[in-house]
Amino acid sequence: MIVVFGLPNCDACRKALTWLRNQKIEYHFVDYRKNVLEES
């Protein structure tokens, strides 16, 4: 499964998610403003 980090209102992210859906590729979308990444 692919993990896509992005913003829901981003045009490029929406196009990528549409492409993934059309190709029947499973993905998990992570809104990085709501799910802040921890510094490693």
CHARMM internal coordinates of N, CA and C (Angstrom, degrees):
IC EDIT
DIST 1 N 1 CA 1.4508
DIST 1 CA 1 C 1.5278
ANGL 1 N 1 CA 1 C 108.35
DIST 1 C 2 N 1.3119
ANGL 1 CA 1 C 2 N 115.30
DIHE 1 N 1 CA 1 C 2 N 141.09
DIST 2 N 2 CA 1.4592
ANGL 1 C 2 N 2 CA 122.24
DIHE 1 CA 1 C 2 N 2 CA 179.37
DIST 2 CA 2 C 1.5223
ANGL 2 N 2 CA 2 C 109.09
DIHE 1 C 2 N 2 CA 2 C -92.84
DIST 2 C 3 N 1.3319
ANGL 2 CA 2 C 3 N 116.04
DIHE 2 N 2 CA 2 C 3 N 139.11
DIST 3 N 3 CA 1.4607
ANGL 2 C 3 N 3 CA 121.33
DIHE 2 CA 2 C 3 N 3 CA 174.14
DIST 3 CA 3 C 1.5236
ANGL 3 N 3 CA 3 C 106.81
DIHE 2 C 3 N 3 CA 3 C -106.48
DIST 3 C 4 N 1.3331
ANGL 3 CA 3 C 4 N 116.16
DIHE 3 N 3 CA 3 C 4 N 124.13
DIST 4 N 4 CA 1.4594
ANGL 3 C 4 N 4 CA 122.25
DIHE 3 CA 3 C 4 N 4 CA -179.15
DIST 4 CA 4 C 1.5203
ANGL 4 N 4 CA 4 C 107.98
DIHE 3 C 4 N 4 CA 4 C -110.53
DIST 4 C 5 N 1.3311
ANGL 4 CA 4 C 5 N 116.50
DIHE 4 N 4 CA 4 C 5 N 119.11
DIST 5 N 5 CA 1.4545
ANGL 4 C 5 N 5 CA 121.83
DIHE 4 CA 4 C 5 N 5 CA 176.19
DIST 5 CA 5 C 1.5186
ANGL 5 N 5 CA 5 C 107.62
DIHE 4 C 5 N 5 CA 5 C -98.27
DIST 5 C 6 N 1.3246
ANGL 5 CA 5 C 6 N 117.10
DIHE 5 N 5 CA 5 C 6 N 131.28
DIST 6 N 6 CA 1.4540
ANGL 5 C 6 N 6 CA 119.50
DIHE 5 CA 5 C 6 N 6 CA -179.59
DIST 6 CA 6 C 1.5094
ANGL 6 N 6 CA 6 C 111.71
DIHE 5 C 6 N 6 CA 6 C -179.11
DIST 6 C 7 N 1.3228
ANGL 6 CA 6 C 7 N 114.64
DIHE 6 N 6 CA 6 C 7 N -162.03
DIST 7 N 7 CA 1.4599
ANGL 6 C 7 N 7 CA 122.56
DIHE 6 CA 6 C 7 N 7 CA 179.07
DIST 7 CA 7 C 1.5234
ANGL 7 N 7 CA 7 C 108.55
DIHE 6 C 7 N 7 CA 7 C -120.61
DIST 7 C 8 N 1.3276
ANGL 7 CA 7 C 8 N 116.97
DIHE 7 N 7 CA 7 C 8 N 139.34
DIST 8 N 8 CA 1.4661
ANGL 7 C 8 N 8 CA 119.75
DIHE 7 CA 7 C 8 N 8 CA -177.40
DIST 8 CA 8 C 1.5291
ANGL 8 N 8 CA 8 C 113.91
DIHE 7 C 8 N 8 CA 8 C -62.31
DIST 8 C 9 N 1.3332
ANGL 8 CA 8 C 9 N 118.01
DIHE 8 N 8 CA 8 C 9 N -26.98
DIST 9 N 9 CA 1.4633
ANGL 8 C 9 N 9 CA 120.12
DIHE 8 CA 8 C 9 N 9 CA -177.37
DIST 9 CA 9 C 1.5308
ANGL 9 N 9 CA 9 C 112.84
DIHE 8 C 9 N 9 CA 9 C -97.60
DIST 9 C 10 N 1.3184
ANGL 9 CA 9 C 10 N 117.04
DIHE 9 N 9 CA 9 C 10 N 9.70
DIST 10 N 10 CA 1.4659
ANGL 9 C 10 N 10 CA 122.03
DIHE 9 CA 9 C 10 N 10 CA 179.25
DIST 10 CA 10 C 1.5288
ANGL 10 N 10 CA 10 C 109.25
DIHE 9 C 10 N 10 CA 10 C -82.93
DIST 10 C 11 N 1.3361
ANGL 10 CA 10 C 11 N 117.09
DIHE 10 N 10 CA 10 C 11 N 124.34
DIST 11 N 11 CA 1.4693
ANGL 10 C 11 N 11 CA 121.16
DIHE 10 CA 10 C 11 N 11 CA -178.56
DIST 11 CA 11 C 1.5253
ANGL 11 N 11 CA 11 C 112.23
DIHE 10 C 11 N 11 CA 11 C -61.06
DIST 11 C 12 N 1.3205
ANGL 11 CA 11 C 12 N 117.31
DIHE 11 N 11 CA 11 C 12 N -42.30
DIST 12 N 12 CA 1.4666
ANGL 11 C 12 N 12 CA 120.27
DIHE 11 CA 11 C 12 N 12 CA -179.63
DIST 12 CA 12 C 1.5273
ANGL 12 N 12 CA 12 C 110.74
DIHE 11 C 12 N 12 CA 12 C -64.69
DIST 12 C 13 N 1.3227
ANGL 12 CA 12 C 13 N 116.83
DIHE 12 N 12 CA 12 C 13 N -39.65
DIST 13 N 13 CA 1.4749
ANGL 12 C 13 N 13 CA 120.71
DIHE 12 CA 12 C 13 N 13 CA 178.18
DIST 13 CA 13 C 1.5202
ANGL 13 N 13 CA 13 C 110.33
DIHE 12 C 13 N 13 CA 13 C -65.26
DIST 13 C 14 N 1.3133
ANGL 13 CA 13 C 14 N 116.63
DIHE 13 N 13 CA 13 C 14 N -43.39
DIST 14 N 14 CA 1.4705
ANGL 13 C 14 N 14 CA 119.84
DIHE 13 CA 13 C 14 N 14 CA 179.85
DIST 14 CA 14 C 1.5193
ANGL 14 N 14 CA 14 C 111.25
DIHE 13 C 14 N 14 CA 14 C -63.12
DIST 14 C 15 N 1.3332
ANGL 14 CA 14 C 15 N 116.90
DIHE 14 N 14 CA 14 C 15 N -40.33
DIST 15 N 15 CA 1.4688
ANGL 14 C 15 N 15 CA 120.40
DIHE 14 CA 14 C 15 N 15 CA 178.05
DIST 15 CA 15 C 1.5253
ANGL 15 N 15 CA 15 C 110.46
DIHE 14 C 15 N 15 CA 15 C -64.29
DIST 15 C 16 N 1.3251
ANGL 15 CA 15 C 16 N 116.54
DIHE 15 N 15 CA 15 C 16 N -41.24
DIST 16 N 16 CA 1.4650
ANGL 15 C 16 N 16 CA 120.36
DIHE 15 CA 15 C 16 N 16 CA 179.35
DIST 16 CA 16 C 1.5251
ANGL 16 N 16 CA 16 C 110.64
DIHE 15 C 16 N 16 CA 16 C -64.28
DIST 16 C 17 N 1.3348
ANGL 16 CA 16 C 17 N 117.69
DIHE 16 N 16 CA 16 C 17 N -42.85
DIST 17 N 17 CA 1.4618
ANGL 16 C 17 N 17 CA 121.28
DIHE 16 CA 16 C 17 N 17 CA 179.98
DIST 17 CA 17 C 1.5263
ANGL 17 N 17 CA 17 C 111.17
DIHE 16 C 17 N 17 CA 17 C -66.40
DIST 17 C 18 N 1.3207
ANGL 17 CA 17 C 18 N 116.79
DIHE 17 N 17 CA 17 C 18 N -38.04
DIST 18 N 18 CA 1.4649
ANGL 17 C 18 N 18 CA 120.65
DIHE 17 CA 17 C 18 N 18 CA 176.52
DIST 18 CA 18 C 1.5259
ANGL 18 N 18 CA 18 C 110.13
DIHE 17 C 18 N 18 CA 18 C -63.01
DIST 18 C 19 N 1.3227
ANGL 18 CA 18 C 19 N 116.78
DIHE 18 N 18 CA 18 C 19 N -43.38
DIST 19 N 19 CA 1.4584
ANGL 18 C 19 N 19 CA 120.57
DIHE 18 CA 18 C 19 N 19 CA 178.66
DIST 19 CA 19 C 1.5216
ANGL 19 N 19 CA 19 C 110.60
DIHE 18 C 19 N 19 CA 19 C -62.01
DIST 19 C 20 N 1.3333
ANGL 19 CA 19 C 20 N 117.00
DIHE 19 N 19 CA 19 C 20 N -44.98
DIST 20 N 20 CA 1.4667
ANGL 19 C 20 N 20 CA 120.65
DIHE 19 CA 19 C 20 N 20 CA 179.37
DIST 20 CA 20 C 1.5291
ANGL 20 N 20 CA 20 C 110.74
DIHE 19 C 20 N 20 CA 20 C -59.96
DIST 20 C 21 N 1.3345
ANGL 20 CA 20 C 21 N 116.68
DIHE 20 N 20 CA 20 C 21 N -44.25
DIST 21 N 21 CA 1.4743
ANGL 20 C 21 N 21 CA 120.43
DIHE 20 CA 20 C 21 N 21 CA 178.63
DIST 21 CA 21 C 1.5230
ANGL 21 N 21 CA 21 C 110.74
DIHE 20 C 21 N 21 CA 21 C -62.09
DIST 21 C 22 N 1.3323
ANGL 21 CA 21 C 22 N 117.27
DIHE 21 N 21 CA 21 C 22 N -44.82
DIST 22 N 22 CA 1.4679
ANGL 21 C 22 N 22 CA 121.32
DIHE 21 CA 21 C 22 N 22 CA -179.19
DIST 22 CA 22 C 1.5281
ANGL 22 N 22 CA 22 C 112.12
DIHE 21 C 22 N 22 CA 22 C -63.40
DIST 22 C 23 N 1.3290
ANGL 22 CA 22 C 23 N 116.43
DIHE 22 N 22 CA 22 C 23 N -31.15
DIST 23 N 23 CA 1.4647
ANGL 22 C 23 N 23 CA 121.46
DIHE 22 CA 22 C 23 N 23 CA 178.99
DIST 23 CA 23 C 1.5290
ANGL 23 N 23 CA 23 C 111.87
DIHE 22 C 23 N 23 CA 23 C -86.97
DIST 23 C 24 N 1.3528
ANGL 23 CA 23 C 24 N 115.72
DIHE 23 N 23 CA 23 C 24 N -0.49
DIST 24 N 24 CA 1.4739
ANGL 23 C 24 N 24 CA 121.78
DIHE 23 CA 23 C 24 N 24 CA -178.67
DIST 24 CA 24 C 1.5269
ANGL 24 N 24 CA 24 C 112.11
DIHE 23 C 24 N 24 CA 24 C 58.90
DIST 24 C 25 N 1.3326
ANGL 24 CA 24 C 25 N 114.86
DIHE 24 N 24 CA 24 C 25 N 40.59
DIST 25 N 25 CA 1.4621
ANGL 24 C 25 N 25 CA 121.80
DIHE 24 CA 24 C 25 N 25 CA 177.68
DIST 25 CA 25 C 1.5251
ANGL 25 N 25 CA 25 C 107.90
DIHE 24 C 25 N 25 CA 25 C -99.87
DIST 25 C 26 N 1.3294
ANGL 25 CA 25 C 26 N 115.86
DIHE 25 N 25 CA 25 C 26 N 128.76
DIST 26 N 26 CA 1.4594
ANGL 25 C 26 N 26 CA 119.89
DIHE 25 CA 25 C 26 N 26 CA 179.73
DIST 26 CA 26 C 1.5253
ANGL 26 N 26 CA 26 C 109.49
DIHE 25 C 26 N 26 CA 26 C -72.92
DIST 26 C 27 N 1.3195
ANGL 26 CA 26 C 27 N 116.05
DIHE 26 N 26 CA 26 C 27 N 139.98
DIST 27 N 27 CA 1.4596
ANGL 26 C 27 N 27 CA 120.74
DIHE 26 CA 26 C 27 N 27 CA 178.36
DIST 27 CA 27 C 1.5211
ANGL 27 N 27 CA 27 C 109.09
DIHE 26 C 27 N 27 CA 27 C -149.37
DIST 27 C 28 N 1.3189
ANGL 27 CA 27 C 28 N 114.15
DIHE 27 N 27 CA 27 C 28 N 162.14
DIST 28 N 28 CA 1.4625
ANGL 27 C 28 N 28 CA 121.62
DIHE 27 CA 27 C 28 N 28 CA 174.05
DIST 28 CA 28 C 1.5175
ANGL 28 N 28 CA 28 C 106.04
DIHE 27 C 28 N 28 CA 28 C -126.37
DIST 28 C 29 N 1.3315
ANGL 28 CA 28 C 29 N 117.02
DIHE 28 N 28 CA 28 C 29 N 122.50
DIST 29 N 29 CA 1.4633
ANGL 28 C 29 N 29 CA 121.40
DIHE 28 CA 28 C 29 N 29 CA -179.06
DIST 29 CA 29 C 1.5181
ANGL 29 N 29 CA 29 C 109.75
DIHE 28 C 29 N 29 CA 29 C -93.30
DIST 29 C 30 N 1.3367
ANGL 29 CA 29 C 30 N 116.26
DIHE 29 N 29 CA 29 C 30 N 131.85
DIST 30 N 30 CA 1.4595
ANGL 29 C 30 N 30 CA 122.35
DIHE 29 CA 29 C 30 N 30 CA 178.17
DIST 30 CA 30 C 1.5227
ANGL 30 N 30 CA 30 C 108.00
DIHE 29 C 30 N 30 CA 30 C -120.29
DIST 30 C 31 N 1.3342
ANGL 30 CA 30 C 31 N 116.04
DIHE 30 N 30 CA 30 C 31 N 117.50
DIST 31 N 31 CA 1.4661
ANGL 30 C 31 N 31 CA 121.71
DIHE 30 CA 30 C 31 N 31 CA 174.56
DIST 31 CA 31 C 1.5222
ANGL 31 N 31 CA 31 C 106.54
DIHE 30 C 31 N 31 CA 31 C -79.11
DIST 31 C 32 N 1.3420
ANGL 31 CA 31 C 32 N 117.15
DIHE 31 N 31 CA 31 C 32 N 108.29
DIST 32 N 32 CA 1.4563
ANGL 31 C 32 N 32 CA 118.96
DIHE 31 CA 31 C 32 N 32 CA -172.40
DIST 32 CA 32 C 1.5243
ANGL 32 N 32 CA 32 C 113.68
DIHE 31 C 32 N 32 CA 32 C -73.84
DIST 32 C 33 N 1.3197
ANGL 32 CA 32 C 33 N 118.73
DIHE 32 N 32 CA 32 C 33 N -8.91
DIST 33 N 33 CA 1.4691
ANGL 32 C 33 N 33 CA 119.22
DIHE 32 CA 32 C 33 N 33 CA 172.60
DIST 33 CA 33 C 1.5249
ANGL 33 N 33 CA 33 C 110.59
DIHE 32 C 33 N 33 CA 33 C -79.38
DIST 33 C 34 N 1.3397
ANGL 33 CA 33 C 34 N 116.53
DIHE 33 N 33 CA 33 C 34 N -34.06
DIST 34 N 34 CA 1.4676
ANGL 33 C 34 N 34 CA 120.76
DIHE 33 CA 33 C 34 N 34 CA 179.14
DIST 34 CA 34 C 1.5190
ANGL 34 N 34 CA 34 C 111.71
DIHE 33 C 34 N 34 CA 34 C -84.78
DIST 34 C 35 N 1.3190
ANGL 34 CA 34 C 35 N 116.63
DIHE 34 N 34 CA 34 C 35 N -31.26
DIST 35 N 35 CA 1.4693
ANGL 34 C 35 N 35 CA 122.08
DIHE 34 CA 34 C 35 N 35 CA -178.82
DIST 35 CA 35 C 1.5220
ANGL 35 N 35 CA 35 C 108.04
DIHE 34 C 35 N 35 CA 35 C -116.83
DIST 35 C 36 N 1.3127
ANGL 35 CA 35 C 36 N 115.80
DIHE 35 N 35 CA 35 C 36 N 81.32
DIST 36 N 36 CA 1.4605
ANGL 35 C 36 N 36 CA 121.49
DIHE 35 CA 35 C 36 N 36 CA -175.40
DIST 36 CA 36 C 1.5261
ANGL 36 N 36 CA 36 C 109.57
DIHE 35 C 36 N 36 CA 36 C -65.13
DIST 36 C 37 N 1.3207
ANGL 36 CA 36 C 37 N 115.31
DIHE 36 N 36 CA 36 C 37 N 132.76
DIST 37 N 37 CA 1.4579
ANGL 36 C 37 N 37 CA 120.27
DIHE 36 CA 36 C 37 N 37 CA 178.48
DIST 37 CA 37 C 1.5206
ANGL 37 N 37 CA 37 C 109.41
DIHE 36 C 37 N 37 CA 37 C -76.33
DIST 37 C 38 N 1.3256
ANGL 37 CA 37 C 38 N 115.20
DIHE 37 N 37 CA 37 C 38 N 140.39
DIST 38 N 38 CA 1.4550
ANGL 37 C 38 N 38 CA 119.81
DIHE 37 CA 37 C 38 N 38 CA 177.90
DIST 38 CA 38 C 1.5178
ANGL 38 N 38 CA 38 C 109.29
DIHE 37 C 38 N 38 CA 38 C -82.97
DIST 38 C 39 N 1.3338
ANGL 38 CA 38 C 39 N 115.34
DIHE 38 N 38 CA 38 C 39 N 145.84
DIST 39 N 39 CA 1.4508
ANGL 38 C 39 N 39 CA 120.41
DIHE 38 CA 38 C 39 N 39 CA 178.26
DIST 39 CA 39 C 1.5159
ANGL 39 N 39 CA 39 C 108.86
DIHE 38 C 39 N 39 CA 39 C -74.85
DIST 39 C 40 N 1.3400
ANGL 39 CA 39 C 40 N 116.95
DIHE 39 N 39 CA 39 C 40 N 136.04
DIST 40 N 40 CA 1.4677
ANGL 39 C 40 N 40 CA 118.31
DIHE 39 CA 39 C 40 N 40 CA -178.95
DIST 40 CA 40 C 1.5025
ANGL 40 N 40 CA 40 C 112.23
DIHE 39 C 40 N 40 CA 40 C -101.45
END
COOR INIT
IC SEED 1 N 1 CA 1 C
IC BUILD
